[in-house]
């Protein structure tokens, strides 16, 4: 399959959801939130947050990696959010 066809099969940024998994009082989570809000705001993607202190499964999965960034439920990044990498993942 050609790259052009694959690109057309991917959802548009406006149809994607970025999830920040973090916890209150986490300065890296605050920094990640700023980047994610900027990128999702510009591209029209949805943004949601999940608190690992309120979800035992998220806590088990991600405690040592927060903040964790998910795109459409799949892990994209952890600790720091690279703005260009996030933007590229949403538009490709």
MARBA-3410 file (N, C-alpha, C, O; in Angstrom, 1 decimal):
92
0.8,-1.2,0.0,0.0,0.0,0.0,0.9,1.2,0.0,1.9,1.3,0.7 ~ 0.5,2.2,-0.8,1.4,3.4,-0.9,1.2,4.3,0.4,0.1,4.2,1.0 ~ 2.2,5.1,0.7,2.1,6.0,1.9,0.9,7.0,1.7,0.3,7.3,2.7 ~ 0.6,7.4,0.5,-0.5,8.3,0.3,-1.8,7.7,0.7,-2.6,8.3,1.4 ~ -2.0,6.4,0.4,-3.3,5.7,0.8,-3.3,5.6,2.3,-4.4,5.8,2.9
-2.2,5.2,2.9,-2.2,5.1,4.4,-2.5,6.4,5.0,-3.3,6.5,6.0 ~ -2.0,7.5,4.5,-2.3,8.8,5.1,-3.7,9.1,5.0,-4.3,9.7,6.0 ~ -4.4,8.8,3.9,-5.8,9.1,3.8,-6.7,8.2,4.6,-7.8,8.6,5.0 ~ -6.2,7.1,5.1,-6.9,6.2,5.9,-6.9,6.6,7.4,-7.7,6.2,8.2 ~ -6.0,7.5,7.7,-5.8,8.0,9.1,-6.9,9.0,9.4,-7.3,9.8,8.6
-7.3,9.0,10.7,-8.3,10.1,11.1,-7.6,11.5,11.0,-6.4,11.6,11.3 ~ -8.5,12.4,10.8,-8.0,13.8,10.8,-7.8,14.2,12.3,-8.3,13.6,13.2 ~ -6.9,15.2,12.5,-6.6,15.6,13.9,-7.9,15.9,14.7,-7.9,15.7,15.9 ~ -8.9,16.5,14.0,-10.1,16.8,14.7,-10.9,15.6,15.2,-11.8,15.7,16.1 ~ -10.5,14.4,14.7,-11.2,13.2,15.1,-10.4,12.4,16.1,-10.7,11.2,16.4
-9.3,13.0,16.6,-8.4,12.3,17.5,-8.5,12.8,18.9,-8.9,14.0,19.1 ~ -8.1,12.0,19.9,-8.1,12.4,21.3,-6.8,12.2,21.9,-6.2,11.2,21.8 ~ -6.3,13.3,22.5,-5.0,13.2,23.3,-5.4,13.2,24.8,-6.2,14.0,25.3 ~ -4.8,12.2,25.5,-5.1,12.1,26.9,-3.8,12.3,27.7,-2.8,11.7,27.4 ~ -3.9,13.1,28.7,-2.8,13.3,29.6,-3.1,12.5,30.9,-4.1,12.8,31.6
-2.2,11.6,31.2,-2.3,10.8,32.4,-1.3,11.4,33.4,-0.1,11.3,33.2 ~ -1.8,11.9,34.5,-0.9,12.5,35.5,-1.5,12.5,36.9,-2.4,11.6,37.2 ~ -1.0,13.4,37.7,-1.5,13.5,39.1,-1.4,14.9,39.5,-0.6,15.7,39.0 ~ -2.2,15.3,40.5,-2.1,16.7,41.0,-0.7,17.0,41.7,-0.1,16.1,42.2 ~ -0.3,18.2,41.5,1.0,18.6,42.1,2.2,18.2,41.3,3.3,18.3,41.8
2.0,17.6,40.1,3.2,17.2,39.3,3.6,18.3,38.3,2.8,18.6,37.4 ~ 4.8,18.8,38.5,5.2,20.0,37.7,5.4,19.5,36.2,5.2,20.3,35.3 ~ 5.9,18.3,36.0,6.0,17.8,34.6,4.6,17.7,33.9,4.5,17.9,32.7 ~ 3.6,17.3,34.7,2.3,17.2,34.2,1.8,18.6,33.8,1.1,18.8,32.8 ~ 2.1,19.6,34.6,1.7,21.0,34.3,2.3,21.5,33.0,1.7,22.1,32.1
3.6,21.2,32.8,4.3,21.5,31.6,3.7,20.8,30.4,3.5,21.3,29.3 ~ 3.5,19.5,30.5,2.9,18.7,29.5,1.5,19.2,29.1,1.2,19.3,27.9 ~ 0.7,19.6,30.1,-0.6,20.1,29.8,-0.6,21.3,28.9,-1.4,21.5,28.0 ~ 0.4,22.2,29.2,0.5,23.4,28.4,0.8,23.1,26.9,0.1,23.7,26.0 ~ 1.7,22.2,26.7,2.0,21.8,25.3,0.8,21.1,24.6,0.5,21.5,23.5
0.2,20.2,25.3,-0.9,19.5,24.7,-2.1,20.4,24.4,-2.7,20.3,23.4 ~ -2.4,21.3,25.4,-3.5,22.3,25.1,-3.2,23.1,23.9,-4.0,23.4,23.0 ~ -1.9,23.6,23.7,-1.5,24.4,22.6,-1.7,23.6,21.3,-2.3,24.1,20.4 ~ -1.2,22.4,21.2,-1.2,21.6,20.0,-2.7,21.2,19.7,-3.1,21.4,18.5 ~ -3.4,20.7,20.6,-4.8,20.2,20.4,-5.6,21.4,20.0,-6.5,21.3,19.2
-5.4,22.6,20.6,-6.2,23.8,20.3,-6.0,24.2,18.9,-6.9,24.6,18.2 ~ -4.7,24.2,18.4,-4.4,24.6,17.1,-4.9,23.6,16.0,-5.3,24.0,14.9 ~ -4.9,22.3,16.4,-5.3,21.3,15.4,-6.7,20.8,15.5,-7.2,20.2,14.6 ~ -7.4,21.2,16.6,-8.8,20.8,16.8,-9.0,19.5,17.3,-10.1,18.9,17.3 ~ -7.9,18.8,17.9,-8.1,17.5,18.5,-8.7,17.7,19.9,-8.5,18.7,20.5
-9.3,16.6,20.3,-9.9,16.6,21.7,-8.8,16.4,22.7,-7.8,15.8,22.4 ~ -9.0,17.0,23.9,-8.0,16.8,25.0,-8.7,16.4,26.2,-9.7,17.0,26.6 ~ -8.2,15.4,26.9,-8.8,15.0,28.2,-7.6,14.7,29.2,-6.5,14.4,28.8 ~ -8.0,14.7,30.5,-7.0,14.3,31.5,-7.5,13.2,32.3,-8.7,13.1,32.6 ~ -6.6,12.4,32.8,-6.9,11.3,33.7,-6.0,11.4,34.9,-4.8,11.5,34.7
-6.5,11.2,36.1,-5.7,11.3,37.3,-5.4,9.9,37.8,-6.3,9.1,38.1 ~ -4.1,9.5,37.9,-3.7,8.2,38.3,-4.1,7.9,39.8,-4.1,6.8,40.2 ~ -4.3,9.0,40.6,-4.6,8.8,42.0,-6.1,8.4,42.1,-6.5,8.0,43.2 ~ -6.8,8.4,41.0,-8.2,8.1,41.1,-8.6,6.8,40.3,-9.7,6.4,40.2 ~ -7.5,6.2,39.8,-7.7,5.0,38.9,-6.6,4.0,39.2,-5.5,4.2,38.8
-6.9,2.9,39.8,-5.9,1.9,40.2,-5.2,1.3,39.0,-4.0,1.0,39.0 ~ -5.9,1.1,37.9,-5.3,0.5,36.7,-4.3,1.4,36.1,-3.2,1.0,35.7 ~ -4.7,2.7,35.9,-3.8,3.7,35.4,-2.6,3.8,36.3,-1.4,4.0,35.8 ~ -2.8,3.8,37.6,-1.7,3.9,38.6,-0.7,2.7,38.4,0.5,2.9,38.3 ~ -1.3,1.5,38.2,-0.4,0.3,38.0,0.4,0.4,36.7,1.6,0.1,36.7
-0.2,0.9,35.7,0.4,1.0,34.4,1.4,2.1,34.3,2.5,1.9,33.7 ~ 1.1,3.2,34.8,1.9,4.4,34.5,2.6,5.2,35.6,3.2,6.2,35.4 ~ 2.5,4.6,36.9,3.0,5.4,38.0,4.4,6.0,37.8,4.7,7.1,38.1 ~ 5.3,5.2,37.3,6.7,5.6,37.1,7.0,6.4,35.9,8.1,6.8,35.6 ~ 6.0,6.6,35.1,6.2,7.3,33.8,5.5,8.7,33.7,5.7,9.4,32.7
4.7,9.1,34.7,3.9,10.3,34.5,4.8,11.5,34.3,5.8,11.6,34.9 ~ 4.3,12.4,33.5,3.0,12.4,32.8,3.2,11.5,31.6,4.2,11.4,30.9 ~ 2.1,10.8,31.2,2.0,10.0,30.1,1.0,10.6,29.1,-0.1,11.0,29.5 ~ 1.4,10.6,27.8,0.5,11.1,26.8,0.0,9.9,25.9,0.8,9.1,25.4 ~ -1.3,9.9,25.8,-1.9,8.9,24.9,-2.5,9.6,23.7,-3.1,10.7,23.9
-2.5,8.9,22.6,-3.3,9.4,21.4,-4.2,8.3,21.0,-3.8,7.2,20.7 ~ -5.5,8.6,21.1,-6.5,7.6,20.8,-6.3,6.4,21.7,-6.6,5.2,21.2 ~ -6.0,6.5,22.9,-5.8,5.4,23.8,-4.5,4.7,23.8,-4.3,3.7,24.6 ~ -3.6,5.0,22.9,-2.3,4.3,22.7,-1.2,5.2,23.2,-1.2,6.4,23.0 ~ -0.3,4.7,24.0,0.8,5.5,24.5,1.6,6.1,23.5,2.1,5.4,22.5
1.8,7.4,23.6,2.6,8.2,22.6,3.9,8.6,23.3,5.0,8.5,22.6 ~ 3.9,9.1,24.5,5.1,9.6,25.1,5.0,9.5,26.7,3.9,9.2,27.2 ~ 6.1,9.8,27.4,6.0,9.9,28.8,7.1,10.9,29.3,8.0,11.2,28.5 ~ 6.9,11.4,30.5,7.8,12.4,31.1,7.7,13.7,30.5,7.2,14.7,31.1 ~ 8.2,13.9,29.3,8.1,15.2,28.7,7.4,15.1,27.3,7.5,14.0,26.7
6.7,16.1,26.9,6.0,16.1,25.7,6.7,17.0,24.7,6.9,18.2,24.9 ~ 7.2,16.4,23.6,7.8,17.2,22.6,6.7,17.7,21.6,6.0,16.9,21.0 ~ 6.6,19.0,21.6,5.5,19.6,20.8,5.5,19.2,19.3,4.5,18.9,18.8 ~ 6.7,19.2,18.7,6.8,18.8,17.3,6.4,17.4,17.1,5.7,17.0,16.1 ~ 6.9,16.5,17.9,6.5,15.1,17.8,5.0,14.8,18.0,4.5,14.0,17.3
4.4,15.5,18.9,3.0,15.4,19.1,2.2,15.9,17.9,1.3,15.2,17.4 ~ 2.6,17.0,17.4,1.9,17.6,16.3,2.1,16.7,15.1,1.1,16.4,14.4 ~ 3.2,16.1,14.9,3.4,15.2,13.7,2.6,14.0,13.9,2.0,13.5,12.9 ~ 2.5,13.4,15.1,1.7,12.2,15.3,0.2,12.5,15.0,-0.5,11.6,14.6 ~ -0.2,13.7,15.3,-1.7,14.0,15.1,-2.0,14.3,13.6,-3.1,14.0,13.2
-1.1,14.7,12.8,-1.4,15.1,11.4,-1.0,14.1,10.4,-1.4,14.1,9.3 ~ -0.1,13.1,10.8,0.3,12.1,9.7,-0.7,11.1,9.5,-0.5,10.2,8.7
END
